[in-house]
């Protein structure tokens, strides 16, 4: 949502892979933001009236639905959000949350197979073959190489056999043939979400398709898809300097909390976890009380209730998983990650900051916007326009997630010929100047408030975005009304609030720095900034 730290679905990384932060980052620098002085167009209805128009109901299994009726066009959008993301992966099985997203598109017993009764035992045989192979592989140097090769061959043969009855991409084909647009899903560190838009006369078809895959998915082609995820990691992390930097940097920033896992999963885990573990993860996290659904558009409350009761009641009524107990310890010394690479130099600086639900978090969001939100921001004016030592500067509160304490992040791309450590130091110098001599002004903070309200109105105007906003407020706060309360928190901000969080948070001992250095600057980069 366009609230502090909780980003709209379109601005989250594809498949939730945090190592593509650069693209997300540059997009998120000014989401729906208006430059100072730009007129705000009126919404189709005021936010107060819109809040009153949101209706809700909860099924007996605990699944909450939010409905907004808009009958000006015969379409509707939805978003389903699961309160589990990659931070909920188990140690030794990182990447499972992302795999669940992939599996959701593989269909059900009725969708994706020509004969599920014949397919089911083949899927079971494939799993048995994998477990046999994995057991021998885990013996390491004591493994019998001949037996290992035989078991691997048997597992691969079982994979081929299990595909005999598979109808590839049938779920996607059916939905798109019925007029779906924007069909997608994403896995972030905090949550997993599913969304698209449909003609309103396809409401029951939507409920059947979505309710079925959430209640009774079939994890067919699991190991084939696991290889796809592994290849995604290889392309976006190992083969990308920015991906490699982010991976090393996030692991340095978090020594205990799973935010440090990096999202997509560790390579060895992606070669080891099983369908059985995936099904266990699904049963634990994909329960009705751990999910919510929003429908916005040409639907009625009565119609939504009818199809939800009919097709979504099969989602598990089990209790939510227990809250996470891990707490990231206080960072007491600067950490630096230096990646030597001939590609584009990069500067990445993160300071630990509170969770998105913390009362102070709106100040971090405002500080990010005023430091490096767009052309009007301090760092863009200084580093890009005046000094011309950077071609891009962006800031973001809430990396890589916001459910738990996270990072306030500044990202910079040095201009050609500029040493990244000098750009890094220029950022510290600019922040020191703000603290010592040139604090944020009432005019700047008021401009941010105007842009925040414009973003709120923009989100409310879009069926798809409003659906995303409602499920995110419900998931993070436990109350969708918080989408409408966030503007109150923003309006209460003062320059002193921003200065306070900058002073207490942006200190050397609390920061983790990542730099991509060319060979000629690698040695100097180890020294770090002076601040």
Residue pairs with C-beta under 8 A, 6 or more apart in sequence:
1 7
1 8
1 459
1 468
1 469
1 472
1 473
1 483
1 486
2 8
2 31
2 32
2 452
2 455
2 456
2 458
2 459
2 469
2 486
3 356
3 469
3 472
3 473
3 482
3 483
3 486
4 356
4 361
4 362
4 364
4 365
4 397
4 398
4 402
4 486
4 489
4 490
5 356
5 361
5 364
5 365
5 397
5 398
5 402
5 406
6 356
6 398
6 402
6 472
6 473
6 476
7 28
7 31
7 398
8 31
8 32
8 459
8 465
8 468
8 469
9 79
9 186
9 193
9 195
9 464
9 465
9 468
10 465
11 24
11 27
11 28
11 31
12 24
12 186
12 188
13 20
13 21
13 23
13 24
13 186
13 188
13 263
14 20
14 186
15 98
15 101
15 186
15 187
15 232
15 264
16 85
16 86
16 97
16 98
16 101
16 186
16 187
16 188
16 189
16 192
16 263
16 264
17 98
17 187
17 232
17 233
17 236
17 263
17 264
18 86
18 188
18 189
18 246
18 250
18 262
18 263
18 264
18 399
18 400
19 236
19 237
19 240
19 242
19 243
19 246
19 247
19 262
19 263
19 264
20 236
20 243
21 242
21 246
21 399
21 400
21 411
22 242
22 246
22 346
22 411
25 394
25 396
25 409
25 411
26 392
26 394
28 394
28 396
29 372
29 373
29 374
29 394
29 395
29 396
30 373
30 374
31 455
32 454
32 455
32 458
32 459
33 369
33 373
33 374
33 451
33 454
33 455
34 40
34 450
34 451
34 454
34 455
35 374
35 375
35 376
36 376
36 447
36 450
36 451
38 454
40 450
40 453
40 454
40 457
41 457
42 457
43 50
43 457
43 460
43 461
44 72
44 461
45 53
45 460
47 456
47 457
47 460
47 484
47 487
48 484
50 68
50 460
50 484
51 481
51 484
53 68
53 69
54 66
54 67
54 68
54 470
54 480
55 66
55 67
55 68
55 69
55 301
56 64
56 65
56 66
56 67
56 480
57 64
57 65
57 67
57 301
57 304
57 305
57 308
58 64
58 65
59 65
59 288
59 308
59 309
59 312
59 313
60 313
60 317
61 288
61 289
61 312
61 313
61 315
61 316
61 317
62 287
62 288
62 289
62 317
63 288
63 289
63 291
63 292
63 293
63 308
63 312
63 315
64 292
64 293
64 474
65 292
65 293
65 294
65 295
65 304
65 305
65 308
66 292
66 293
66 294
66 295
66 470
66 471
66 474
66 480
67 294
67 295
67 296
67 299
67 300
67 301
67 304
68 294
68 295
68 296
68 297
68 463
68 466
68 467
68 470
69 297
69 298
69 299
69 300
69 301
70 296
70 297
70 298
70 463
71 298
72 298
73 297
73 298
74 199
74 200
74 201
74 298
75 197
75 198
75 199
75 200
75 297
75 298
75 463
76 197
76 198
76 200
76 203
76 295
76 296
76 297
76 298
76 299
76 463
77 182
77 195
77 196
77 197
77 198
77 295
77 296
77 297
77 462
77 463
77 464
77 466
77 467
78 195
78 196
78 197
78 198
78 206
78 210
78 293
78 294
78 295
78 296
78 467
79 193
79 194
79 195
79 293
79 294
79 464
79 467
79 468
79 470
79 471
80 193
80 194
80 195
80 210
80 214
80 291
80 292
80 293
80 471
81 191
81 192
81 193
81 291
81 292
81 293
81 471
81 472
81 474
81 475
82 100
82 191
82 192
82 193
82 285
82 286
82 290
82 291
83 190
83 191
83 285
83 290
83 291
83 320
83 475
84 97
84 191
84 192
84 285
84 286
84 290
84 321
85 97
85 187
85 188
85 189
85 190
85 191
85 192
85 401
86 94
86 95
86 97
86 98
86 187
86 188
86 189
86 258
86 261
86 263
86 264
86 265
87 189
87 190
87 257
87 258
87 259
87 261
87 324
87 401
87 403
87 404
88 97
88 258
88 281
88 285
88 321
88 324
89 95
89 96
89 97
89 258
89 261
89 265
89 281
90 96
90 277
90 281
92 269
92 272
92 273
93 269
93 272
93 273
93 277
93 281
94 258
94 261
94 262
94 264
94 265
94 266
94 269
94 270
95 229
95 264
95 265
95 266
95 269
95 270
95 273
96 265
96 273
96 277
96 278
96 281
97 187
97 192
97 281
97 285
98 187
98 229
98 263
98 264
98 265
99 222
99 225
99 226
99 229
99 273
99 278
100 187
100 192
100 278
100 281
100 282
100 285
100 286
101 185
101 186
101 187
101 192
101 194
102 225
102 228
102 229
103 217
103 219
103 222
103 225
103 278
103 282
104 185
104 194
104 213
104 214
104 217
105 169
105 171
105 172
105 185
105 213
106 112
106 171
106 217
106 218
106 219
106 220
106 221
106 225
107 113
107 167
107 170
107 171
107 213
107 217
107 218
107 220
108 212
108 213
108 216
108 217
108 218
109 116
109 120
109 216
109 218
110 116
110 212
111 170
111 171
111 174
111 209
111 212
111 213
112 166
112 167
112 170
112 171
112 218
112 220
113 119
113 165
113 166
113 167
113 218
113 220
114 165
114 166
114 167
115 165
116 165
116 218
118 164
118 165
119 162
119 164
119 165
119 166
119 220
122 158
122 161
122 162
122 164
122 165
123 162
123 218
123 219
123 220
123 275
125 158
125 161
125 162
126 155
126 158
126 159
126 161
126 162
126 222
126 223
126 275
127 274
127 275
127 276
128 158
129 151
129 154
129 155
129 157
129 158
130 155
130 158
130 223
130 274
130 275
131 274
131 276
132 151
132 154
132 155
133 148
133 151
133 152
133 154
133 155
134 272
134 274
136 143
136 144
136 147
136 148
136 151
137 143
137 148
155 223
159 223
159 224
162 220
162 221
163 220
163 221
163 224
166 220
166 221
171 209
171 213
172 183
174 209
175 183
175 196
175 198
175 209
176 183
178 198
178 199
178 202
178 205
179 198
179 199
179 202
180 196
180 197
180 198
181 196
181 197
181 198
182 195
182 196
182 197
182 464
183 196
184 194
184 195
184 196
185 192
185 193
185 194
185 195
186 192
186 193
187 263
188 263
188 400
188 401
189 258
189 259
189 263
189 400
189 401
189 403
190 401
190 402
190 403
190 476
191 403
191 472
191 475
193 468
193 471
194 210
195 464
195 467
195 468
197 297
197 463
197 464
198 205
198 206
200 297
200 298
200 299
203 299
203 303
203 304
203 307
204 307
204 311
206 307
207 307
207 308
207 310
207 311
207 312
208 307
208 311
210 293
210 311
210 312
211 308
211 310
211 311
211 312
211 313
211 314
211 315
212 311
212 314
214 286
214 291
214 312
214 315
215 312
215 314
215 315
215 316
216 314
217 282
219 275
219 278
219 279
219 282
222 275
222 278
223 275
226 270
226 273
229 264
229 265
229 270
230 267
230 270
230 271
232 264
233 264
233 265
233 267
233 270
236 243
236 264
237 243
237 244
237 246
237 247
237 262
237 264
238 244
241 339
241 341
241 343
241 344
241 346
241 516
242 344
242 346
242 516
244 339
244 341
245 337
245 339
245 346
245 348
245 514
245 515
245 516
246 262
246 348
246 514
247 262
248 337
248 339
248 514
249 337
249 348
249 350
249 512
249 513
249 514
250 259
250 260
250 262
250 400
251 260
251 261
251 262
252 335
252 336
252 337
252 512
252 514
253 259
253 260
253 331
253 335
253 350
253 352
253 407
253 512
254 260
254 328
255 328
255 329
256 326
256 327
256 328
256 329
257 326
257 327
257 328
257 404
257 405
258 324
258 326
259 328
259 400
259 401
259 404
259 406
263 400
264 270
283 316
283 318
284 321
285 321
286 315
286 316
287 315
287 316
287 317
287 318
287 319
287 320
288 312
288 315
288 316
288 317
289 317
289 318
289 319
289 320
290 320
290 321
291 315
292 471
292 474
292 475
293 308
293 312
293 471
294 466
294 467
294 468
294 470
294 471
294 474
294 480
295 304
295 467
296 463
296 464
296 466
296 467
296 470
297 463
324 404
328 352
328 404
328 405
330 352
331 352
331 509
331 510
331 511
331 512
332 509
333 509
334 508
334 509
334 511
334 512
334 513
334 528
335 511
335 512
335 513
336 512
336 513
336 514
336 515
336 526
336 528
337 512
337 513
337 514
337 515
338 514
338 515
338 517
338 522
338 525
338 526
339 514
339 515
339 516
339 517
340 517
340 518
340 519
340 522
341 516
341 517
341 518
342 518
342 519
343 516
344 413
344 516
345 413
345 414
345 418
345 419
345 420
345 515
345 516
345 517
345 518
345 521
346 411
346 412
346 413
346 414
346 420
346 514
346 515
346 516
347 410
347 411
347 412
347 413
347 414
347 420
347 423
347 424
347 427
347 513
347 514
347 515
348 409
348 410
348 411
348 412
348 513
348 514
348 515
349 409
349 410
349 411
349 424
349 427
349 511
349 512
349 513
349 514
350 399
350 407
350 408
350 409
350 410
350 511
350 512
350 513
350 514
351 407
351 408
351 505
351 506
351 507
351 510
351 511
351 512
352 405
352 406
352 407
352 408
352 505
352 510
353 361
353 364
353 397
353 405
353 406
353 407
353 408
353 501
353 505
354 360
354 361
354 364
354 405
355 361
355 402
355 403
355 404
355 405
355 406
356 398
356 402
356 403
356 406
356 476
357 402
357 476
357 477
359 489
360 497
360 501
361 397
361 398
361 402
362 486
362 489
362 490
362 492
362 493
362 497
363 493
363 497
363 498
363 500
363 501
364 397
364 398
364 408
364 501
364 505
365 397
365 398
365 490
366 445
366 448
366 490
366 493
366 497
366 498
367 395
367 397
367 408
367 440
367 498
367 501
367 502
368 395
368 396
368 397
368 408
369 377
369 395
369 448
369 451
370 377
370 378
370 440
370 444
370 445
370 448
370 498
371 377
371 378
371 379
371 395
371 410
371 431
372 378
372 379
372 380
372 393
372 394
372 395
372 410
372 411
373 380
373 395
373 448
373 451
374 380
375 381
375 385
376 447
377 393
377 395
378 430
378 434
379 393
379 395
379 410
379 412
379 427
379 430
380 393
382 426
382 430
383 389
383 390
383 393
383 412
383 423
383 426
383 427
383 430
384 390
384 391
384 392
384 393
387 426
388 415
389 414
389 415
389 418
389 422
389 423
389 426
390 412
390 413
390 414
390 415
390 418
390 423
390 426
391 413
391 414
391 415
392 411
392 412
392 413
393 410
393 411
393 412
393 413
393 427
394 410
394 411
394 412
395 408
395 409
395 410
395 411
396 408
396 409
396 411
397 406
397 408
397 409
398 406
398 407
399 406
399 407
399 408
399 409
400 406
400 407
402 476
403 476
407 512
408 505
408 506
410 427
412 420
412 423
412 424
412 427
414 420
414 422
414 423
419 521
419 524
419 525
420 515
420 516
420 517
420 521
420 525
421 515
421 517
421 521
421 524
421 525
421 527
421 528
421 529
424 513
424 515
424 528
424 529
425 529
425 530
425 531
427 529
428 529
428 530
428 531
429 531
431 502
431 506
431 531
432 531
434 440
434 499
434 502
435 499
435 502
435 503
439 495
439 499
440 495
440 498
440 499
441 495
442 494
442 495
444 495
445 493
445 494
445 495
445 498
448 490
448 493
449 490
449 491
449 493
452 487
452 490
453 487
453 490
456 486
456 487
458 465
459 465
459 466
459 468
459 469
460 466
460 469
469 483
470 480
470 483
471 480
472 483
473 479
473 480
473 481
473 482
473 483
474 480
476 482
508 529
508 531
513 528
513 529
515 525
517 525
